[in-house]
Amino acid sequence: MSTPLRGAITALITPFTERGELDEPALGAFVDWQIAEGIHGLVPVGSTGEAVTLSLAERERVVRITVERAAGRVPVIAGAGSNDTAVAIDTSKRLAAMGATHLLHVSPMYNKPPQRGILAHFRAIADASPVPIVVYNVPGRTGSNVLADTTLALAEHPNVCAVKEASGNPAQISEIIRRRPSGFAVLSGDDGLTLDVMASGGDGVISVISNVVPRACAALVQAMEQGDLVAARAWHHRLAALVDAAFVESNPLPIKAAAALMGRARNILRLPLVPMDPKHESALRTALATAGVSL
């Protein structure tokens, strides 16, 4: 088992140029800024990174740039998921070859396999992967829930090191935390539940809002790690409006708009995603200000 993942980990946006191509300089600068702000890990080419509209070559390039700029300072947990197990295994090997320290694998979407199929899928990937994998449970995107018993069975595999839990079910997440084996990390997949998950004994968050407020997200997590509930609660309340604003439309529409307002990436997405509806911009600006961002 690898060193447990922990802390505030950013699910990175993917910056594009005006022509819709990878903006490599912006990505490199964004990684540098994230680490300078105290973030504890980076997740390139996940759902926030628009991986489903990136070619495999582009995904490899994004991971390589992230790894090179991170330079070993934080883990790089590359999104390698697919609802085709063979493709997921091939992608795992390719992204590990780019230097990813871990791989994030979403539960199979659309197929909706039974729990025994989910188990077989993740076990096959874990058996073949050159680096540890993180199970990603996000029923809102996949159409099926990875039950606590399934996650706990996967936690026994020596190459499955963590779960990103975005079921939105505190009882399920608490059960996983209570019954997990030593060294298996439980990370919130919902920014709004970071405080609750860590209060139950979880290890941190894979965050969307840390794209724009990495220092604040790191401070919240560190306060919880230090047992300072008063400080953690204050950060939680300070960030609440931004959490709401970041999901007023499908992720990553609002968070990319926020990054553009801050001058850190262009507000350009690939179809079928489109820029956030302008009617939400005022609320987004207010939420960013409340979180401490100066525009």
C-alpha positions in Angstrom: 0.0 0.0 0.0 1.3 3.4 -1.0 1.5 6.4 1.4 -2.2 7.4 2.0 -3.5 10.3 0.0 -4.6 13.3 2.1 -5.4 17.0 2.1 -6.9 19.3 -0.4 -6.4 17.9 -3.9 -7.5 19.9 -7.0 -9.5 18.3 -9.8 -7.8 20.5 -12.4 -9.5 22.4 -15.2 -7.9 22.0 -18.7 -7.1 25.4 -20.2 -7.7 25.8 -23.9 -6.6 28.4 -26.4 -9.0 30.6 -28.5 -8.9 27.9 -31.1 -9.9 25.2 -28.6 -6.4 23.6 -28.4 -4.5 22.8 -25.2 -3.1 25.9 -23.7 0.1 24.4 -22.4 1.7 27.6 -21.0 -1.5 28.3 -19.0 -1.7 24.7 -17.7 2.0 24.9 -16.6 1.5 28.2 -14.8 -1.8 27.0 -13.2 0.0 23.9 -11.8 2.8 26.1 -10.4 0.2 28.5 -8.8 -1.7 25.6 -7.2 1.3 24.2 -5.5 2.6 27.6 -4.4 -0.9 28.2 -2.8 -0.4 25.0 -0.7 -2.5 22.4 -2.5 -1.7 18.8 -1.5 -2.3 17.0 -4.9 -3.5 17.4 -8.4 -6.0 15.5 -10.6 -5.5 16.2 -14.3 -7.9 14.9 -17.0 -10.8 14.1 -14.7 -14.4 15.3 -15.3 -13.5 18.8 -14.3 -10.7 18.6 -16.9 -13.1 17.7 -19.7 -11.3 14.4 -20.2 -14.2 13.0 -22.3 -13.5 15.5 -25.1 -9.7 15.2 -25.0 -8.0 12.7 -27.3 -5.8 10.1 -25.7 -2.7 12.0 -27.0 -4.0 15.2 -25.4 -4.7 13.4 -22.1 -1.2 12.1 -22.1 0.2 15.6 -22.8 -1.8 17.2 -20.0 -0.6 14.5 -17.5 3.0 14.9 -18.7 2.9 18.7 -18.3 1.3 18.4 -14.8 3.9 15.8 -13.7 6.8 17.9 -15.1 5.6 21.1 -13.4 4.7 19.3 -10.1 8.3 17.9 -10.1 7.5 15.5 -7.3 6.2 18.1 -4.9 2.7 16.7 -4.8 1.0 13.5 -6.0 -0.5 13.6 -9.6 -3.6 11.4 -9.7 -4.5 11.1 -13.4 -8.1 10.4 -14.6 -7.9 7.2 -16.5 -11.5 5.9 -16.2 -13.6 4.2 -18.9 -16.7 2.1 -19.0 -14.7 -0.4 -21.1 -12.4 -2.3 -18.7 -9.8 -3.0 -21.5 -9.7 0.7 -22.4 -9.3 1.6 -18.8 -6.4 -0.7 -18.4 -4.6 0.6 -21.5 -5.2 4.2 -20.5 -3.8 3.4 -17.0 -0.6 2.1 -18.5 -0.3 5.1 -20.8 -0.9 7.7 -18.1 1.4 5.9 -15.7 4.1 6.1 -18.4 3.6 9.9 -18.4 4.6 9.9 -14.7 1.3 9.9 -12.9 1.8 8.7 -9.3 -1.8 7.4 -9.0 -4.8 6.9 -11.3 -8.4 7.9 -10.7 -11.0 5.5 -12.0 -14.6 6.4 -12.2 -17.1 3.6 -11.8 -18.4 2.4 -15.2 -21.0 4.8 -16.6 -23.9 4.0 -18.9 -23.4 0.2 -18.8 -24.7 0.1 -15.2 -23.0 -3.2 -14.2 -24.2 -4.9 -11.0 -22.0 -4.6 -7.9 -20.1 -7.8 -8.8 -19.4 -6.3 -12.2 -18.1 -3.1 -10.6 -15.8 -5.3 -8.4 -14.5 -7.2 -11.4 -13.9 -4.0 -13.3 -11.8 -2.3 -10.6 -10.0 -5.5 -9.6 -8.9 -6.1 -13.2 -7.6 -2.5 -13.4 -5.8 -2.7 -10.1 -4.2 -6.0 -11.1 -2.9 -4.4 -14.3 -2.1 -0.9 -13.2 1.6 0.1 -12.7 0.6 2.6 -10.0 -2.1 2.7 -7.2 -5.6 3.5 -8.2 -8.4 5.6 -6.6 -12.0 4.4 -6.9 -14.3 7.3 -7.9 -17.9 6.9 -6.9 -20.2 9.5 -8.5 -23.7 8.2 -9.0 -24.9 11.5 -10.4 -22.7 11.0 -13.5 -22.5 7.2 -13.7 -26.1 6.2 -13.0 -25.1 3.7 -10.3 -23.8 3.7 -6.8 -20.7 1.8 -5.6 -22.1 0.4 -2.4 -20.0 0.6 0.9 -19.5 -3.2 0.9 -18.1 -3.0 -2.7 -15.7 -0.2 -1.9 -14.6 -2.0 1.3 -14.0 -5.2 -0.7 -11.9 -3.2 -3.2 -10.0 -1.6 -0.3 -8.5 -5.0 0.5 -6.7 -5.0 -2.9 -3.1 -3.9 -2.4 -3.2 -1.6 -5.4 -6.4 0.2 -4.5 -5.3 3.0 -2.2 -8.3 5.4 -1.8 -11.9 6.3 -2.7 -13.2 9.6 -4.0 -16.7 9.4 -2.5 -19.2 11.7 -4.3 -22.4 9.7 -3.5 -23.6 12.6 -1.4 -24.6 9.9 1.2 -23.0 10.8 4.6 -24.1 7.5 6.1 -22.5 5.5 3.3 -19.3 7.5 3.5 -19.1 7.1 7.3 -19.5 3.4 7.0 -16.6 3.2 4.7 -14.5 5.2 7.0 -15.5 3.1 10.0 -14.8 -0.2 8.4 -11.8 0.6 6.1 -8.5 -1.1 6.4 -5.4 0.8 7.6 -3.8 2.9 4.9 -7.0 3.3 2.8 -7.9 6.9 2.3 -11.4 8.3 2.1 -11.6 11.6 0.2 -14.8 13.7 -0.2 -15.8 14.1 -3.8 -18.2 17.0 -2.9 -16.8 20.4 -1.8 -19.8 21.0 0.4 -19.2 17.8 2.4 -15.5 18.2 3.1 -16.1 19.3 6.7 -18.5 16.5 7.4 -16.4 13.8 5.8 -13.3 14.8 7.7 -15.3 15.1 10.9 -16.2 11.5 10.4 -12.5 10.6 10.0 -12.0 11.1 6.3 -8.7 12.3 4.8 -9.5 15.3 2.7 -11.2 16.3 -0.6 -10.7 16.1 -4.3 -12.0 19.6 -4.9 -13.5 21.6 -7.8 -13.5 25.0 -6.0 -9.8 24.7 -5.2 -9.2 25.6 -8.8 -9.8 29.2 -7.8 -9.3 29.1 -4.0 -6.6 26.5 -3.3 -5.2 28.3 -0.3 -8.6 28.4 1.4 -9.4 24.8 0.7 -6.0 23.7 2.0 -6.6 25.8 5.2 -10.0 24.2 5.8 -8.5 20.7 5.5 -5.5 21.5 7.6 -7.7 23.0 10.3 -9.6 19.7 10.4 -6.4 17.7 10.6 -5.3 19.8 13.5 -8.7 19.4 15.3 -9.4 23.1 15.1 -13.2 22.8 14.4 -13.8 26.5 15.0 -11.3 27.5 12.2 -12.5 24.7 9.9 -16.2 25.7 10.4 -15.3 29.4 9.6 -13.6 28.3 6.3 -16.6 26.1 5.5 -19.0 29.0 5.9 -16.8 31.4 4.0 -16.7 29.0 1.0 -20.3 27.9 1.1 -21.5 30.5 -1.4 -18.7 29.6 -3.8 -19.6 25.9 -3.5 -23.2 26.8 -4.5 -22.1 29.0 -7.4 -19.6 26.4 -8.7 -22.5 24.0 -9.3 -25.2 26.3 -10.5 -24.7 24.6 -13.9 -22.8 21.4 -14.8 -19.2 21.3 -13.7 -16.8 22.6 -15.0 -18.9 25.5 -16.6 -19.0 27.8 -13.5 -15.5 27.0 -12.2 -14.0 27.7 -15.7 -15.9 31.0 -15.8 -14.4 31.8 -12.3 -10.9 30.9 -13.5 -11.4 33.2 -16.5 -12.6 36.1 -14.2 -9.3 35.6 -12.3 -7.3 35.6 -15.5 -5.9 32.1 -15.0 -7.6 30.4 -18.0 -9.9 31.3 -20.9 -13.6 30.6 -20.6 -13.4 28.1 -23.4 -14.9 24.6 -23.3 -15.4 21.9 -25.8 -18.8 20.9 -27.1 -21.2 19.7 -25.9 -20.1 21.9 -23.0 -20.7 25.6 -23.4 -19.8 28.6 -21.3 -21.8 29.3 -18.2 -25.0 31.3 -18.7 -24.1 35.0 -18.1 -27.0 35.4 -15.8 -25.0 33.6 -13.1 -21.9 35.8 -13.3 -23.0 38.4 -10.7 -23.6 35.6 -8.1 -20.3 34.0 -9.0 -18.4 37.3 -8.6 -20.1 37.8 -5.2 -19.2 34.3 -4.1 -15.6 34.7 -5.1 -15.4 38.0 -3.2 -16.9 36.3 -0.1 -14.2 33.6 -0.4 -11.5 36.2 -0.5 -10.8 36.5 -4.2 -10.0 39.9 -5.5 -11.0 40.4 -9.1 
